[in-house]
């Protein structure tokens, strides 16, 4: 069994009353639905998790889907729970995965913020994309590194778009998502997934004063919401 965490959603394992988890799942499903509208041909779903998104993509106008994730337990679960005739699951990291055929569509949702050097992976994805192929990726565009210990890089909408521009990609579509959150619910860790939230947050702010400023500015601008941006680029 793969248990849900703050960075890993398992639809079948969400517990009763986990409203944050269910709201987050709805955001993820909406991103995959957005990706499915652009997906064609041979598809790579990098950081596919337990496979529900890969299976969803496979039900649309695609030839095949390769779902890749570095967690062997997640891949094992995906192979059993979300098996499809045109889906293959592979246990590998973004750096390790190799493919010589190339992909018509590459999907990587909520992945880049987990890396200290996200542009390295982004460059690899562009390199695996066929001519005229489409790359679809998403990131949080409000601060998350302070609260989520699995996140290593904060993006803004501007910095995310600039990454695509640096690799000569042309933006063809976007999906903006806004998720309100209750400060008390998050800080009290009332829901199981919140147990993975960064411990000793006050101590983190003491040692990372810039993070305090970033959080305050984001709260003044956006209130108590998390914002996410999914972009579709054409090569």
N, C-alpha and C positions, 0 to 999 in steps of 0.2 A: 504494500500500500504506500502511496505517496501522499503525505499530509500537506494541506495548504499552509503556506507561509506568507509573509509580507511580500515575497518576490516570486512565489510559485502558486498559481491557481490550479485547483483540481475540482472541476465542477461537481463531480459525484460526492466529494468529501466535504463540501461546505456545510457547516452545522446550522441548526435552527437558530435564528437570531443574529446571524453574522451578516448584518445589513451592509457593512462596508465591503465585505467580500463579494456579496452578490452585486452591489453597485459596480465594483471594480470588474467583475466578470462581464457585466453588460457593456462596459467600456471596451474591454478586450474583444468581445464578439462584434461590436460595432466596427472596430478597426479591421477585423478580418472580413467583415461584410464589405467595407470600403475597398480593401485589397482585392477581394474577389471580383469587383466590378472592372478591375484593370488587369487581372491575371489571365494570361494566355500561354499556351504551349507548355514547355517544361518549366516547372516551378521549384524554387528552393525556398523553404521556410526555415530560416536559421534562428536558433533559440526557440524551437517549437514547443518546449515544455512537454506536457503530457499528451499533446497531439490533437486536441480538439480543433484547433485552428487549421492544421494541415488537412484534417478530414473534411472540414468545411470548404476549403479551397478546392479539394479534389472533386467536390460535387458540382463544380461550375465548369466553364468552358476551358478546361485545361487538358493537356495530354497526360501529365504525370506530376506527382509532387514528391520531393525529397525533404523529409523533416529531419533536422539535425539539432541535437542538443548535447551539452557536455555532461549531463546528469544521467548515468546509466539506469537508475531507478525510474526516471521519467520516461526514457526510451523504452524500457521494458513494459511499463504501463501503457504507453502509446501503442506499442506493437500488439498488445492484447485488446485494449479497450477501443482503440480507434483505427483498427486495421481496415484498409480498403484495397481493392484490387490494383488501383493506380497510385498507391502511396507506399513509399519505402522509408523506414526510420533508421537513422544512423547516429551512433553514439560518438561524438567528436566535438571539439571546441571549434570556434570560428577560425582560429589560427591553424588547427590541425587538418580541418576538412579539405580534401582535394577533389577536384572534378575536372575532367579534360573536355567534356562536351559543351559546357557553358549552359546558361539558363536564359529563357525568354523573359522570365519574371523572377525577381528575388524579393522576398518578404522577410523583414526582420523587425519585429515590433517590441518596443521596450527592452532593447538590448544594449544600445550604445552607451547609455548612462552607467552601465555596470563596468565600464572600462576606464582606466586612467588615461589611455591614449585611444579614444574612440575613432580617430581618423585613420589609424592603421587598419582597423577592421573595415571601415567604410571603403577604403581604397581596395581592399581585397574583394569586397562585394562588387564594386564597379568592375574590377578585373574579370570577374566570373560572368558578367552580364554580356549577352550577345549584342551585336549591333542592332540598334533600334529597340533594345530591351527596356523593361520598366523595373525600377527599383522603388520599393515601398517600405518606408521605415517610420517609426514613431519614437518620440521621446517626451518626458515631462518638460514643460517650459516654465514651470515655477520651481523654486528650490526644493530639492529632495535629499541631497547628500547629508544634510544635518540630521534628518529624522531616520532615514533608511540607511543602515550600515552596509547594505549591498550595493548602494549607488556610489560611484566614485567620481562622477562628472555631472555638473549642472549645465543645462542648456537654456538659452532663450530662443524664442522664435527666430530672431535675427541670426544668432550663431548657428542654428541648425540649417537654416536656408543657405547660409554662407558656405557650409560644408559641401552641399551639393554643387554650388556655383564653382567652387575651387576645382571640382572634378568634371567641369563642363557638362553637367547634367541640366536638363531643361525641366522646370517644374510644370506639371500638367494638371495637378489636382491637390486639394488639401482637405483635411478633416480636423476641425478644432473641437476639443472636448473640455468641458468644465465640470469638475466634481466637487461639490460642497463637502466640507467635513466639519464635524463637531469637535471643537478643541478638547472638551471634557472626555468625549468618547476615546479620542486618540491618547490623551495623557493618562487616562485611567486604565487603558489596555483592557477594556471590558470584553473585547472580541478576541478570539484565539489568535488570529493572524497578527494582531498588534503586539503579541508577546515578542515578536522578532524586531520590534522597533528599537532604535538605538538606546541602550541603557545609559544612565547618567547624562542626560541631554544637557543639563546645566553645566556640568564639567566640560562637555564638548564645546559649549559656547564660550566658556572661560578661556579655553586653549585655542579657540578659533574665532576671535572677535569679528573677523570679516563676515563670518557666517551669520552673526547676529544682525549686522547691518543689512545683508542680503535678504534675510528673512523679514525684517521690519519693512523694508522697501516693497517687497512683494506683497506683504499683507496690506500695506497702505494702498497699493494699486489694485489688488485683486480680491481683497478680503480673505475670508477663510475658505478658499477654494484651491484645488489643484487643477492645473491646466495642462493639457496634452496636445501635441501637434503631430498628425500623421501626414506625411508628404509622399506624393507619387511623382517620380522623376523619370523622364525618358532619356536614354543615352543618345 
